[in-house]
Structures are given as C-alpha cells and as structure tokens.
C-alpha cells in the first residue's frame, strides 16, 4: 500500500504578495496531490479564530475532507493545526495532542483505516524555543505510547528546528523513528532552512521525499510544502 503524505504551513493563507488567498492555497494542495495532509496556521490568530480555508471551498475545489477536531465553530483545526484526508479514507478516531506551551501551539492525531490497515497521522507546529520544542516532542511521543493501538505512524509538521540533526530531533530514538528531511522549505522564495519534517515509524518503507516548489507555492506562503511517498508492506 503506497500512501503520499504532505505537510504545509500555509501562513494563514497570506502569500508573499501580502494577499490572503485561500483559492491559491487550494490550488497548491491540488498540485501536491497527497493522500493525507497536515496543515499549520489554518486559523486566524485573533477573535473567533476563523478558518482561512472555508469548508465549503475545500469541499468544492478538492477531494479532501478535514478531520473534525475544531473546538470552535468557525475554525478548522486545533491551535491552527488541521489534517486533510482524501475521500475514501475512513476516520477511526481523532484527538488533540496536549503540548506544554507558552504561546499557542498544538498537535493533532487521527487514526485512519486504509485498505484494511489502521495507520496514525499526527500533525504539529512546535515552539520557537528550543527547550520547549524538546518538551513538546516528548509530549507527542508519550501520547503515541499511551494510545491503545500501536500502529504504523507518521508525524509531520513545522518543527521550527534549524538544526539538521540536533535540537528537538535528538528526542527521536533512531531504533523507533526515522526523521526524514525532504529539503529546504523556508523561506519559500529562497529556502535555506529545513523547518518542515516528516518522521515515520519502522513499519514504513520510504519511496521518496521532496519539497514542492512551484510558481504558486513560491508565493502562496512563507513555507514550501514537503512530501513523502511511503509504502506499507503487508503484515
């Protein structure tokens, strides 16, 4: 079973031209063509924390269904994090992942059924502080360990980690997790940092990773989307 995962910090749909354009983000999602997408910064920061990607626009323009996690009527995600799954992928359960925070940050989990296999996707947006990032990764890993089912898992998101191998990435045990580095994703115009990562459990075979760099994605957000094509062998 081959599954394409992607992570994208959409910067509240505000592009480098300083225009908020949700239709541009939706077109970029169509370019990416992943099966499961973790989004960051999908809600406005203040007030009612309204979603910058209207639900009806997602339904009309894409083949995605948002995982229902919002605790507010007008928002799409949890502390700005959302998961989109392609239609036909069944949701088993979903939950926010509590993180130790000072500023609003979050992580979310969805257990999904694909071709009779249960898989887990976690999207996250970590802190600017290196120490808090390490604490947050520990919280995410503890959440995974406490889940009733131990299943093939993919963690993805904007880790805000400038180090290529150090910092919060040291929290991942090499025997349990494989940290993928699709490439430089920030800032989108001339990327120099690998802030956006995908981390996989041992069950997955990695077919390939890349940064999605197109004319639209170069201006749609301050981050570029990252992708991973993964294969799940039969039991």
VOVOTI-47032 format. One record per residue (C-alpha): residue in one letter; x, y, z. Coordinates in steps of 0.1 Angstrom, whole numbers, padded with zeros to 4 digits, m for minus. Layout:
REM VOVOTI-47032
PT   aa       u       v       w
PT    a       X       Y       Z
...
//
This chain:
REM VOVOTI-47032
PT   aa       u       v       w
PT    x    0000    0000    0000
PT    x    0015    0033   m0011
PT    x    0004    0065    0006
PT    x    0015    0101    0000
PT    x    0019    0123    0030
PT    x    0025    0161    0030
PT    x    0029    0189    0055
PT    x    0023    0226    0047
PT    x    0025    0257    0069
PT    x    0001    0279    0049
PT    x    0008    0311    0069
PT    x   m0029    0319    0074
PT    x   m0032    0318    0035
PT    x   m0012    0351    0033
PT    x    0013    0350    0005
PT    x    0045    0369   m0002
PT    x    0023    0394   m0020
PT    x    0006    0401    0014
PT    x   m0027    0389    0000
PT    x   m0049    0364    0018
PT    x   m0059    0340   m0009
PT    x   m0074    0307    0001
PT    x   m0081    0297   m0035
PT    x   m0043    0298   m0042
PT    x   m0037    0275   m0012
PT    x   m0063    0251   m0025
PT    x   m0047    0251   m0060
PT    x   m0013    0243   m0043
PT    x   m0029    0214   m0024
PT    x   m0041    0201   m0058
PT    x   m0006    0203   m0071
PT    x    0008    0184   m0041
PT    x   m0018    0156   m0047
PT    x   m0011    0139   m0013
PT    x   m0035    0114    0004
PT    x   m0030    0129    0039
PT    x   m0020    0165    0045
PT    x   m0011    0182    0078
PT    x   m0016    0219    0077
PT    x   m0003    0245    0101
PT    x   m0016    0281    0106
PT    x   m0050    0274    0092
PT    x   m0069    0297    0116
PT    x   m0067    0334    0121
PT    x   m0048    0344    0152
PT    x   m0073    0366    0170
PT    x   m0110    0370    0176
PT    x   m0132    0340    0166
PT    x   m0101    0322    0152
PT    x   m0119    0317    0119
PT    x   m0105    0293    0094
PT    x   m0087    0308    0064
PT    x   m0098    0279    0043
PT    x   m0136    0278    0041
PT    x   m0150    0244    0045
PT    x   m0173    0248    0015
PT    x   m0143    0259   m0006
PT    x   m0124    0227    0004
PT    x   m0153    0205   m0005
PT    x   m0159    0223   m0038
PT    x   m0123    0225   m0050
PT    x   m0106    0194   m0037
PT    x   m0111    0157   m0029
PT    x   m0103    0163    0008
PT    x   m0122    0160    0040
PT    x   m0110    0178    0071
PT    x   m0106    0157    0102
PT    x   m0131    0171    0127
PT    x   m0111    0185    0156
PT    x   m0121    0221    0160
PT    x   m0132    0232    0194
PT    x   m0146    0265    0179
PT    x   m0174    0268    0155
PT    x   m0156    0289    0129
PT    x   m0121    0272    0130
PT    x   m0108    0243    0110
PT    x   m0083    0229    0134
PT    x   m0067    0228    0169
PT    x   m0044    0258    0176
PT    x   m0041    0263    0139
PT    x   m0033    0226    0130
PT    x   m0055    0206    0107
PT    x   m0055    0173    0089
PT    x   m0070    0167    0055
PT    x   m0076    0132    0042
PT    x   m0086    0121    0008
PT    x   m0122    0110    0004
PT    x   m0125    0072    0008
PT    x   m0101    0071    0038
PT    x   m0121    0062    0069
PT    x   m0116    0081    0101
PT    x   m0115    0058    0132
PT    x   m0108    0084    0159
PT    x   m0092    0118    0163
PT    x   m0079    0139    0192
PT    x   m0058    0169    0201
PT    x   m0024    0162    0215
PT    x   m0017    0183    0246
PT    x    0016    0202    0244
PT    x    0034    0223    0270
PT    x    0031    0258    0256
PT    x    0036    0295    0264
PT    x    0024    0308    0230
PT    x   m0005    0290    0212
PT    x    0009    0258    0196
PT    x   m0006    0224    0191
PT    x   m0006    0189    0177
PT    x   m0034    0167    0165
PT    x   m0038    0129    0159
PT    x   m0060    0109    0136
PT    x   m0063    0071    0134
PT    x   m0073    0062    0099
PT    x   m0083    0030    0080
PT    x   m0067    0025    0046
PT    x   m0073   m0008    0027
PT    x   m0080   m0026    0060
PT    x   m0049   m0013    0078
PT    x   m0050    0011    0107
PT    x   m0025    0039    0104
PT    x   m0019    0070    0125
PT    x   m0011    0106    0114
PT    x    0000    0134    0137
PT    x    0003    0170    0126
PT    x    0022    0195    0147
PT    x    0035    0231    0149
PT    x    0063    0234    0175
PT    x    0076    0263    0196
PT    x    0103    0289    0186
PT    x    0121    0280    0219
PT    x    0145    0251    0216
PT    x    0139    0238    0251
PT    x    0101    0239    0247
PT    x    0104    0221    0213
PT    x    0121    0192    0231
PT    x    0095    0191    0258
PT    x    0068    0192    0231
PT    x    0083    0163    0211
PT    x    0084    0143    0244
PT    x    0047    0150    0249
PT    x    0039    0138    0213
PT    x    0059    0106    0218
PT    x    0043    0100    0252
PT    x    0008    0105    0236
PT    x    0017    0079    0209
PT    x    0029    0054    0236
PT    x   m0003    0059    0256
PT    x   m0026    0051    0226
PT    x   m0045    0018    0229
PT    x   m0032    0006    0195
PT    x    0004    0007    0183
PT    x    0002    0011    0146
PT    x    0022    0025    0117
PT    x    0026    0062    0124
PT    x    0037    0093    0106
PT    x    0045    0126    0124
PT    x    0048    0157    0103
PT    x    0047    0195    0106
PT    x    0066    0227    0111
PT    x    0091    0218    0138
PT    x    0108    0252    0138
PT    x    0141    0233    0142
PT    x    0170    0249    0123
PT    x    0195    0222    0133
PT    x    0198    0194    0107
PT    x    0203    0167    0133
PT    x    0204    0183    0168
PT    x    0179    0201    0189
PT    x    0145    0185    0193
PT    x    0154    0159    0166
PT    x    0175    0142    0192
PT    x    0144    0132    0210
PT    x    0136    0106    0183
PT    x    0152    0072    0191
PT    x    0168    0060    0159
PT    x    0156    0025    0165
PT    x    0120    0036    0168
PT    x    0117    0066    0144
PT    x    0132    0077    0111
PT    x    0134    0115    0107
PT    x    0131    0124    0070
PT    x    0144    0157    0056
PT    x    0127    0164    0023
PT    x    0148    0196    0018
PT    x    0149    0233    0025
PT    x    0114    0247    0029
PT    x    0118    0281    0045
PT    x    0116    0309    0035
PT    x    0097    0299    0003
PT    x    0113    0324   m0021
PT    x    0149    0313   m0014
PT    x    0147    0284    0011
PT    x    0177    0279    0034
PT    x    0162    0260    0064
PT    x    0147    0225    0068
PT    x    0120    0236    0093
PT    x    0093    0212    0079
PT    x    0099    0175    0086
PT    x    0082    0141    0083
PT    x    0090    0114    0108
PT    x    0080    0077    0103
PT    x    0078    0046    0124
PT    x    0098    0015    0114
PT    x    0069   m0002    0095
PT    x    0071    0022    0066
PT    x    0094    0020    0036
PT    x    0103    0054    0022
PT    x    0099    0056   m0016
PT    x    0109    0092   m0018
PT    x    0107    0127   m0003
PT    x    0107    0162   m0018
PT    x    0099    0198   m0014
PT    x    0071    0210   m0036
PT    x    0085    0241   m0053
PT    x    0062    0256   m0080
PT    x    0054    0291   m0091
PT    x    0023    0291   m0069
PT    x    0040    0276   m0038
PT    x    0069    0300   m0041
PT    x    0045    0329   m0033
PT    x    0015    0313   m0016
PT    x    0031    0311    0019
PT    x    0064    0318    0037
PT    x    0069    0280    0038
PT    x    0070    0254    0010
PT    x    0051    0221    0013
PT    x    0071    0189    0020
PT    x    0061    0155    0008
PT    x    0069    0118    0014
PT    x    0058    0088   m0006
PT    x    0056    0058    0018
PT    x    0049    0021    0013
PT    x    0034   m0001    0039
PT    x    0042   m0038    0033
PT    x    0017   m0065    0041
PT    x    0018   m0079    0077
//
